[in-house]
Amino acid sequence: MFKIHLSENKKEYYFNLLAQNGQVILTSELYTSKSNCQNGIESVKNNASIMSRFERKTASNGKFYFNLKSSNGQVIGSSQMYSSEAGMENGINSVINNAPQATVEDTTI
């Protein structure tokens, strides 16, 4: 499930993609409008099945994370930090399996 949220300053929108257990597996950038946020969700749905759109990264603290990019190379969403590469790969698989058919809940209403 995707959940749309308002930022702390109540001026920008972002979304989280949740796994079936409720854990956040992908977080978007901040958007200036709800419609742009909704477009970001559609972009995740469209790009989640393309393995080459996942960019695997290692943070300076040695933890692993990934970004999902659109066809133009822009980051659509970033994962949480994982302590192992295997955990990161499981996170990628979770996005692949959950994003395309995920419902959207708007928490800003």
N, C-alpha and C positions, 0 to 999 in steps of 0.2 A: 504494500500500500504506500502511495505517496501522501505525505501530509504537507500542506501549505501553511506556513507560519509568517507572522509579522516579526521583524527584527525588534531588538530592545528599544530602539528609538522610535518605533511604530511608523517608520517612513519607508521601509524597504521590505521586500518579500523574499522568502527562500523556501526550499522544499527539502524534505528528507524522504529517502526511500527506505522503507522498513521491511525486514525479513518477516516471515510468518510468525516468528517468536517475539516480534516487536522491537528487535534490535535495529538500530540505525546502521545501514550499510552504505549509504551514499548521501552526501549533503551538497546542495547547490551553492553557487555564488549568490550574492545579493542582487535583487532585481528592483528597479525603480517602480515597476507596475506589476499588478497581479497577472495581467495578460502576458507579460514577458515571462513571468514565472511559470505560467501554464504552458507557454511555448517551450520552455526549458524541459518540462516534464515530457512533452511529446518528443523532444530531441533525445532524451534518455531512452524512451521506449523504442525509438527508431534506430539508435546506435548500439544498444545493449547486446545485440546479437552479432556484432562485428568485432571479432577478437582483436583486430589490429587497432581498434579505437581505445583499447585499455593500455594506459601507460603505467608501467610498474616502477615504483620509486623507493629509495631508501632515505629516510630522514637522517639528520645529523646525529640523532641519538641512537641510530642503529635499528630503529623500528621501520616496518614496511607499510606502504600504503599505495593506493593507485588512484589515477585520475581517469575519468571517462571523457573522451574528446569527441567533438562533432566532426563532420567532414571537412570543415575549414580549419581544424586544429585547435579550436577554442575549447578550454576545459568546461564541461557541462556540470560535472560533479566530482567530488573527492571523497575517498573512503575515510574511515577512522584509521587509527594506527594499530598495526598488528605486531605481535612479538616475534612472529615467524613468517617466512615466505609461504609456508603451507597455509597458514591462516589467511594471508592476503589472497592466495589463489582461491580459497574457499569463499572469500568475500566477492571476488570477481564472478565466480560461478553462481553465487546467490543473486547478483545483479542480473546476470544472463537469464536465470530461471524466474526471477520475480518481476522484473521491470516491464516486459512487454504486455502482460495482461493485468498489471496492477491497477487497482481503483485509486481514485483521488479523493482525499478528504480535505476540505478547506476549513482550517481552524480559525480563520480570520473573520468569519461571519458572525 
